[in-house]
Amino acid sequence: MKRRIAIYDLDGTLLKRATFTPFLLFAARRRAVWRLALAPVWVGAMIGYKAGLYSREALKGFGLRLMVGRIDQSALHDLACAFADSVMPSWIARGAAVALERDRAEGRMLVLATAAMAFYAGEIARRIGFDHVIATRHADPAGDICRIAGGNCYGTAKVPRVETLLADLGIDRADCDIRFYSDSLSDAPLLDWADEGVLVNGGAGARRYASTRNWVAADFR
């Protein structure tokens, strides 16, 4: 019998909304409320990213430096836990809760694969009961969370990271039945790689595109 695995994207798929900007604002309120005055600078930075001025990785590093600053690992852990507590369980998408129940009933190993930062994505995943987390990690355990280690876990980066997880667990891909859920076409490589790709909350055009790639369309709202 094949090893059954269910992989979930986080923002807009498992959860109803994105997490990075809410985390930055939450962190500023908790650590240094004066940093909230810098929120317009963050908005400007996001506009610059949309204009193609810099990468997602650079944008994240800037946002963490702007709104959080240096922080030791103990304080970061406490902050991540508090943020996870603030969004759980109310942010879980209705359809995601149903899918999780089905995947658990099927005995699937649950994996979160997200571009979100690992320090808070892991706490969210732990509260839901995921087995493994693949996420964007920071480089400096001494307190500089603004440098990203290994690149942003986004788009084409997810497939090799899932493959690495399977290898680390001693699981042969050929022996797996993998279902992957995502709301983003940027996850097309992993949707194609999975045995069952599920495109979540897509509009009419996205659903038509999903049908050409043999993905399932689902509404998690």
Number of C-alpha atoms within 10 A of each C-alpha: 6 11 15 16 20 23 27 24 23 25 21 21 24 25 25 18 14 14 20 18 17 13 21 23 18 20 23 22 15 13 16 12 14 10 17 18 11 14 17 10 14 20 13 11 18 19 12 14 15 12 9 10 13 13 13 17 20 16 18 24 17 17 22 22 16 19 27 24 18 15 16 13 16 10 12 18 15 13 20 23 18 16 22 22 14 13 15 13 14 11 17 21 19 15 19 22 16 11 17 19 12 12 18 14 9 12 13 19 16 22 21 24 27 24 24 23 22 20 20 23 26 21 20 25 20 14 13 15 13 19 12 16 22 23 25 23 20 20 15 14 10 10 16 19 25 23 18 19 14 12 17 22 24 18 16 13 16 20 21 12 15 19 14 14 16 14 12 9 9 9 14 12 15 8 11 16 16 20 21 24 29 28 23 18 16 12 23 19 15 25 27 16 14 22 16 18 25 22 27 26 19 19 11 9 8 17 18 13 16 21 12 9 13 14 22 15 22 17 16 22 14
